[in-house]
Amino acid sequence: MENNRVLIADDELSVRRLLYEVARKAGYQPYLAENGLEALEKARELRPQVIILDLKMPVMDGMEAFSCIRSEQPDVAIILLTAHGSAETTVAAMKQGAFDFLTKPTNVAEVRSVLEQAFQTRHLSKTATANGLTDSTAGTTLIGKSAAIRAVYKAVGKVAPTSATVLLTGESGSGKEVFAKTIHENSPRANAPFIKVNCGALPEGLMESEFFGYEKGAFTGAVSRKPGRFELAQSGTLLLDEVGELTPFLQVKLLRVLQEKEFERVGGTQTIKADVRIIAATNRDLEDMVRRGAFREDLFYRLNVVPIYLPPLRERKEDIALFIDYFVRRFAAEANHEAPVIAPEAMEYLCNHSWPGNVRELANTLERSVIMSQGVIGLPDLLRADSEATPQYMTLALNGSLRDILHRAEKEVISRMLRAHEGNRLKTAQTLGISRRALFYKIDEYDLVASKFLEEENFEQG
């Protein structure tokens, strides 16, 4: 039986009654607690999917209860109930992973809406966990409660039950394949195959055979009939990854299948019906490619029925701590040792880094650090792991103008040099081959908050 339990914790009887009725009428199973301690005990007993938690309660206040529940049940969606004037506490809790907050006096429609979003997010996260968090795609999982990613959850929840074609856009490492799998697993086609094809992985001639299959004797080496990806995905979902890499010839071929819902194997004459849902994914700007004549406009509109943009990690920084917790636990379990502690300065570095490679880069950095750690991950461990990998400023996402790309690269290099020299501006300037004055200007220009890198003694001497 599906867990649709929601725990409501508030010391005001009238508020508890109101929220109980809202949750019950919305089809959930509500349970009540009068204070923070009772909320903690019932959370342990009931393992609810969602908790509505008042911040001001007797015995144990809501913030203390929130911290305890989050540490024991990191996946539960906690909605804070706050009064006017508690904004500072609310912001602190949101940074620690609270799902959302409601302000007293509560609005019934708003409560119903936030509950629906919370349960929908939990359902999508569980689906992702059940479908691939131990394979190579696990670097990008449905973790996060930021406004940016919740908008994606909402869009995925709406489009998944339909047969509409979806276009997933976003930078490399932002999670396009995992979201495609989630759409498939929440669709009527969930029990049918989910097939992926990388549109830029093979030369044009081989890619046509990869798409549509071939008959025996179709070309040299075709010793037997082979089904293509469209055929393998029958009744299921086909993910066209990196669809922006398709050649003009293959764009025409794909357009025909999308229009006529049929195809022939290479070297064959039998027409095969294509009962396939299409999800396309790209890190390229297809609209710009259409304007330049590099991508067919009619194919773009066929693919862009429901566009979903996946934000880069730098646009959802409040989710980074959740990813860190997940990946450290996961990689430690895979290495058969206890999860290491992350030193405060290392956590600050991880949370403030721009992560141009997005979740995939964060996962790689943490995997190296967990494997090499001796119980604690410190800042030197992270910098060492970075130095052993490809310099991240060389993997900056190539989106925006040349000026924007160069600015991001320059900011990243200066940040790394400041960290490497423990905030000593003189040594940093010498390493970069610029004057101290020029370095001061760059620190101010890029709003680097130089004090985060500085030791007072070094600052005075430098």
N, C-alpha and C positions, 0 to 999 in steps of 0.2 A: 504493500500500500504506500502511495506517495506521501512523503512527509510534508504536510502543509501547516505545521504547527507554528504559531506566533506567540511569543511570550510578551506580556504587557506589564511593565513595572512602573508604578506611580503611587505615591502615598495619598493622593486625593481620590476618594471613592467615586466621585462624579466623573472624573477623567477616566478612571479604569472602566466604568460602566459604558461610557460613550465609545471608547476605543474597542471594547469587547464586542459591542453590537456592530460596529463598522466592520471589524474583522470577520465576525460570524456571518453577516449578510453578504460579504464578498466571497464566501465559500472557504474560509480558512478555519483552522482549529485554534481558538484563542485560549490562553492560560494567563492567570493573573498572579502578580506579586506586589506586596505592599511596601517593600523597601529593598535596598541594594543587596543585603545579605540573602534575603529570600529569593531575589532574582538570580543570584549566583548559584544557589542550591538547586533551583528549578531548572536553570539552564543546563546544569550537569545531569540532572535526572531526565529531562525531556529531549535534550539535543535539538532545539527548535531550529528552523531554517532562518527565522527572522525574530529579532527582539526589538521592541520599542521601550526605550529606557529613559526615564526622567533623570536629569542630572542632579536635582536637589531632592534628596530623600534621607530619612533618618536611618540609624543603625550603621549603615554603610552607604555613603553617597554614591550617586550614579557614576561619577568619574572613576572612583575606585573599583566599582563593580565592572565598569566598562573595561578597565585595564586587565582585571582578572579573567573576564570572559574571553577577551581577545587573545590572551596568552594561551588559554586552554582550548579555545575553539576559533582559530583564526579565519575559518571560512564563513562563520555565521554573519549575516547582514544585520548590523546594529543601527537602528534609527534613533537618534537622540531627540528627547523631548525637552525643550528649553523655554525659559521665560525671557521676556525682554530684559536686557542688561547682562546676559550671560554669554555675550558674543565671544569673549576671549577664550573662555573654557570650551565653547563649541568649536572654535577654530582649531584649538589644540587637539581636541578629540578627532576632528575630521582629518587632521594630518596623521593621526595614529591609525586611521583606517575605518572610521565610522562611515556607514553607507550614506546617510543623509540625516537631516534634522528637520523637526517640525517645531513651530513656535506656538506657544499657548497664547490665547485660546485657539484650539485646533479647528481647522476647517475640514469637514467630513470628506468633501471631494478630494482635498489634497492628501488626506490620510489614505484614502482608497488608492489614489494614484501612486503614492510612494510605496505602499505595500505591494502593489502590482509590479512595480519596477524592481523591488527587492527580490521578490520570488522569481521573477523572470531572470534576473541576473544570476541567482543561485542555481536555477535550472540549467542555464547555458554553461555555467562554470562546471557543473557536475558532468554535463555531456562531454565537454572538452576533456575533463579528467579521465572519463571512461574511454576516450577515443584518441589516444596517442601521446600521453604525457611520458611514456617510456621510450618513445622512438625518436628519430632524428628531428622530428618537427617540434619537439617539446620546448625548443628554445623560445617559442612564441605561444604562450598559453593564455587562456581567457582569465587572466588575473587583473584585478583593478576595479576601483570604485570611483575614479575621477569622472567629472562631468563629461569629458571628451569620450571616454570609453563607454560610459553608460549610454550615450547617444548611439553608439555602434550596437550595443546589446539590444537596444530598443528597435533599431532598424532590422537587425538580424531576426529578432523575434517576430516581427511583422511579415518579413518576406519568406521566412523558412517554410511555412505551411503552404505556400503557393507554388506554382510552376514557373514563375517569372525568371527570366534571365537576369543574372546579377553581375555587375562589374565592380570588383574590389580594387581600389587604388590605394597606394601608399608606398613608402620607402621600403627598401630591402630590410628584412628582419622585423617588420612591423606586425606580422601574424596573418598574412593573407591566406595561407594554406590552412591554418587551424580554423579560421573563421569560415572558410569554404567547407571544411569537414563538419563544422557545427551546423551550418545551414542544411547540409545533406542529412545529418543525423536527426534533425528536428523537422524533416519533411516527410510527406507520404512515401517517398522513395527510400526511406532509411534502411530498409531490409535488402535493397538492391545494391549493385556495386558503386563504389566511389572510385573513379579512375582519374589519374592526373597525367597530363602530357605537357612537357616543357617545350613551348613553341620555338625557342631559340637554340635548342640543344643539338639539332641535326641539320645537315644540308637540305636544301629544298627538295631534291628528289627522294631522299630517305624520309623526310618529314611527311610527304604525301602518303607513303606506305604506312608510316606510323599512325597517321590519322585514320585511314580508310582500309588498311590491310591490303593484301594482294593475293592473286590466284597463282597456282602452280605454273611455272613457265613465264610469268609476267616479265621477268628480266633474268639476267644471268645470276645464278645463285638462288633463285626462287624455286626450291626443290619441292615445296609443298605449299598448300594454301595456309595463309596466316591471317587471323582477324586483326583489325586495327582497333584503335582506342574507342572510336565511336561504337563499334560493334561490341566491344568488351563492356561498355558502359550502358548497354541496353537496359531500359527501365530504371536506370539509376541516374547518377550525376557525373558529368565530365568537367573537370577543372582544366581550363586552358591557361596554364601559367605562362607569364611573360608574353602575353598575346601581342604586345606591341612589337615583338621581334619578327612577326610573320612577314614573309616576302609578299610582294604584290600578287604573285601567282597563287600562293596559298590563301591569301585574303579572299580572292575570287572563289576558290574552292569552298572555303568555310562559309562564305555568304550564301552560296547555293544550298548548302545543307541546312542552314538556319532558315532560309526562305521556304524550301520545298520539303524539308524534313525527310530527306532520303539521300542515298549516295550509292556508288558502286566501288567495289574493290579495284585496285590497280590491276589492269589486265583482264578485268571481268566485265560482263554485260548484265549480270543480275542486279536489279535495283533493290536495295535494302532500306526498309523504313527505319528512320532514326528516332526512336522514342527515348530521348535523352534530355535531361535538364542541363543547361549550360551555365557554368560560373566562370567568368574570365577574370584574370588578375594581371596587374601590371604596375611597375614602378615608374612608368613613363607617362608623359602628358599627352594622351591620345588626341585631345582637342587641338593642341598645338601641332601634332603630327598631321592631323586632317588639314589644318590651314596651310601647312607646307607641302601638302600633296603626298605625304609619306604613308598615310593610312586612309583607307577608303571611308568616305563619309557615311555611305549606306551601311557598311559593316559596323561602324562605330555606333550608329543609332540602334542597330540590331542588338548589340552587346550592352549598351548603356540604358537598358530598360529600368533597372533599379541600381543606381550607383551608390556605393558605400565607401566612404573615405576612412581609412585606418590611420589615426594620428600617430606621428613618431613619438618616441619615448620622451623627448624634450618638451612635448606639448602636454604631457600627462605625468609630470615629475612626482606628483603626490602618490603615484602608483609604484614608484621605484622601490620603496621600502618593502612593499608586499612581495614584489618579485625577488628581492634579496632574500627575504625570509624563506620563500618557497625553494629557490635554487640552492641555498646553502644546505637546507634540510635534505633536499633530494640528492645532491651530489655527495653529501656525507654518507647517506644511506647506501648509495651505490658503491662507495669506497669502503663500506663496512667499518666506519668509525663515527664517533660522536660529532655532532655539528659543532664547528669551531665558533668561538665568540668573535664578533667583529668590533674592533676598537673604535671609539667615538670618531677619531680623525679619519679612519678608513670609511666609516659609514657616511660621514660628511662628504668625503671625496666621491663616493659612489652616487650619493643622492644629488650632487651638484654637477656631475659630469654631463656633457651634452649627448653622449652615446649616439654618435652618427650611424653606428651599425644597429641601433635600436636594441630590442630585447635579445636578439641573437648574440650581439656583442657583449651585453651584460652577462648573459649566461656563460659565454666562453671565458670571460674574465673571472667569474666566480668559480667556475669549474677548476681552472688552473690554480686559483688561490686556495680552494678547499683541499685539493690534492696535496699541495705543497705545504700547507699550514701545519703548525705544531700546537694546535689547540686554540690559537688566536690569530686572526687575520688583521695585520696592522697596515698602515699606509705604505711602508716600504715594500710589503708583500705585493700590494696592488700595483705599485709603480714598477716593480721588478717583473710582474706578470705582463704589464703593458709593454715594457721594453723588449721582452722576449717575443712578443707578437708583432705583427705589422703595425707601424706607427699609426695611431688612429686618425691623425690629421691627414693621412694619405687615403683614408677611406671615407672622407666626408661625403655626405649625400650630395650628389650633383644636381640639386634643384635650386632654382633662383638664377639671378644674373651672375656673370663672372665676378663682378664686384662683391656680391654677397658671399659667394663661395670662398673667395680669397680672404674676406674679412673673418669668416668662421674659422678658416685654417690658421690665420694669424692669431686670433684670440686663443685657440686651442694650444698653439705652440708656446705662447707667452705664459698661459696658465701652467703648463707642464714644467717650464723652466723655473718658474717661481716656486713650485712645489719641490722640484729637484734640488734647489738651492736653499730650501727651508725659509723662503721669504727674503733672502738677501738680494736687494735690488741691484747693488753694484755688481755682484757676481752674475746675476741674471743678465744685466745689460752687456757685460763683457762677453758672456757666452753667445748672446744673440748678435754681437758686433754692432750695437747701437749705443748711443749716449744714455746716461741716466735720465736726462731730461726727456729724451724721446720715449724711454720706457714709461716714465711717469705719465706722459701724454696718452700712451696706449692703454695703460691701466685705467685711466679716467675715461677714455673713449669707449672702452669695452665694458665699463662698469664692473670690473673684476672684484671689487671689494678686497683690495690688496691685504687688508688686515687679517684676512682669513689665512693668508700664506705666511704671515710674518711672526717671527719671534722678536720681542721688543729689543733684545740685545743686538740682534742682527740688524734690525732697522736703524738703531742709533749708530752702529758702526758703519753700515753701508751707506 
